[in-house]
């Protein structure tokens, strides 16, 4: 047991990625003492809360393959994360010299295939998927592959990198499981190891279900915490469903429910007003999101309105990375596989790295670096 704890402590000092080491293995023996678990959780959370690290992504690559026409199929532009990524794509496309046409599925199942068909009919040179599930969309993606149209995506699979069994050459993302672990560990730290947790997820998406499962595992590993429920609510119907769901959870669990975790900030857009209407003090509920760092989430964190943190994606940076990965495919070069580090936004650091503009935009010079790679002024 001593050796196990020492290994965990060393790992947590090195990197926030060590959050995974706080989860017991298949046969871990005796569980960690609550004080040991909490101390290790603090180390991971502190590491993830530090200012953005210097750029550790690619610095070399092919010059701009100019004059391309790109189709972007967005899962739902009402989602702040997807909108932020699309904005980054548009910003980067202007620099590299590409035309972009956007197709919005509006979160509707019947529109996803239609928007992909419309995108194909526009005869693009490349396809960018912003949200969605690559495997579920596979029948509509095959015609792109058959026409040698390269595809990259954002949050279209449970892991970053190429998506096996699909023509998606690169799924741009932070490590979703690491994001989930840091989120759950932050809840444990902020609750002093006594979190009564409800997790909001959307089982329609593998990345969402993977995050929820990982958060649940971390909560279960905390001896003083209770996983009250995992609630499956479609993101596309969050405006409609979350208020009633929140009232039902309050009625069922009362003060036992002191922590809400979610796979996306959008759930809290509709849960927070219900808590306010119910007369709940801000300090009575901890809200933490495992993505994506929306404007409304930053506002709640800054004002102390229930939400205490979000593991924010560098949405604009991810838009630039999508363009760079696509440019590499046009040039016949493999994708970078780059995965951005996890970053936890809290009240203590919300003003840094773009927080004054209500987003997480790492101050690491990525725009200038991509311009240099593309040989663009």
FENPE-V72003 format. One record per backbone hydrogen bond with DSSP energy under -1.0 kcal/mol. CO is the residue of the C=O (numbers start at 0). NH is the residue of the N-H. If there is no record, write none. Layout:
co->(CO & CO)
nh->(NH & NH)
This chain:
co->(0 & 1 & 2 & 3 & 4 & 5 & 6 & 7 & 8 & 9 & 10 & 14 & 15 & 16 & 17 & 18 & 19 & 32 & 33 & 34 & 35 & 36 & 37 & 38 & 39 & 40 & 41 & 42 & 43 & 44 & 47 & 63 & 67 & 68 & 68 & 69 & 70 & 71 & 72 & 73 & 74 & 75 & 78 & 79 & 80 & 81 & 82 & 83 & 84 & 85 & 86 & 87 & 88 & 89 & 90 & 91 & 92 & 92 & 96 & 98 & 100 & 102 & 104 & 107 & 110 & 111 & 112 & 113 & 114 & 115 & 116 & 119 & 125 & 126 & 127 & 128 & 129 & 132 & 134 & 136 & 136 & 137 & 140 & 141 & 142 & 143 & 144 & 149 & 150 & 151 & 152 & 153 & 155 & 160 & 162 & 167 & 169 & 170 & 171 & 174 & 175 & 176 & 177 & 178 & 179 & 180 & 181 & 182 & 183 & 184 & 185 & 186 & 187 & 188 & 194 & 195 & 195 & 196 & 196 & 197 & 198 & 199 & 200 & 201 & 204 & 205 & 206 & 207 & 208 & 209 & 210 & 211 & 212 & 213 & 214 & 215 & 216 & 218 & 221 & 225 & 228 & 230 & 233 & 234 & 236 & 237 & 240 & 241 & 242 & 243 & 244 & 245 & 246 & 247 & 248 & 249 & 252 & 253 & 255 & 257 & 258 & 259 & 260 & 261 & 263 & 264 & 266 & 267 & 270 & 271 & 272 & 273 & 274 & 275 & 280 & 281 & 285 & 286 & 286 & 287 & 288 & 291 & 293 & 294 & 295 & 296 & 297 & 298 & 299 & 303 & 304 & 305 & 308 & 309 & 309 & 312 & 313 & 314 & 315 & 316 & 317 & 318 & 319 & 320 & 321 & 322 & 323 & 324 & 325 & 326 & 327 & 328 & 344 & 345 & 348 & 351 & 352 & 353 & 353 & 354 & 361 & 364 & 365 & 366 & 367 & 368 & 369 & 370 & 373)
nh->(4 & 5 & 6 & 7 & 8 & 9 & 10 & 11 & 12 & 13 & 14 & 17 & 18 & 19 & 20 & 21 & 22 & 36 & 37 & 38 & 39 & 40 & 41 & 42 & 43 & 44 & 45 & 46 & 47 & 48 & 343 & 65 & 98 & 124 & 125 & 100 & 127 & 102 & 129 & 104 & 106 & 78 & 82 & 83 & 84 & 85 & 86 & 87 & 88 & 89 & 90 & 91 & 92 & 93 & 94 & 95 & 96 & 97 & 66 & 69 & 71 & 73 & 107 & 111 & 114 & 115 & 116 & 117 & 118 & 119 & 120 & 122 & 70 & 151 & 72 & 153 & 74 & 136 & 137 & 139 & 140 & 141 & 144 & 145 & 146 & 148 & 147 & 126 & 168 & 128 & 171 & 130 & 133 & 170 & 165 & 162 & 152 & 160 & 154 & 178 & 179 & 180 & 181 & 182 & 183 & 184 & 185 & 186 & 187 & 188 & 189 & 190 & 192 & 191 & 225 & 257 & 258 & 227 & 228 & 260 & 230 & 262 & 232 & 204 & 208 & 209 & 210 & 211 & 212 & 213 & 214 & 215 & 216 & 217 & 218 & 219 & 220 & 221 & 224 & 196 & 198 & 200 & 236 & 237 & 240 & 241 & 244 & 245 & 246 & 247 & 248 & 249 & 250 & 251 & 252 & 253 & 255 & 256 & 257 & 285 & 197 & 287 & 199 & 289 & 266 & 267 & 270 & 271 & 274 & 275 & 276 & 277 & 279 & 278 & 283 & 284 & 259 & 307 & 308 & 261 & 310 & 312 & 297 & 298 & 299 & 300 & 301 & 302 & 304 & 305 & 306 & 286 & 288 & 311 & 344 & 314 & 317 & 318 & 319 & 320 & 321 & 322 & 323 & 324 & 325 & 326 & 327 & 328 & 329 & 330 & 332 & 331 & 309 & 349 & 351 & 354 & 360 & 356 & 358 & 357 & 363 & 368 & 369 & 370 & 371 & 372 & 373 & 375 & 63)
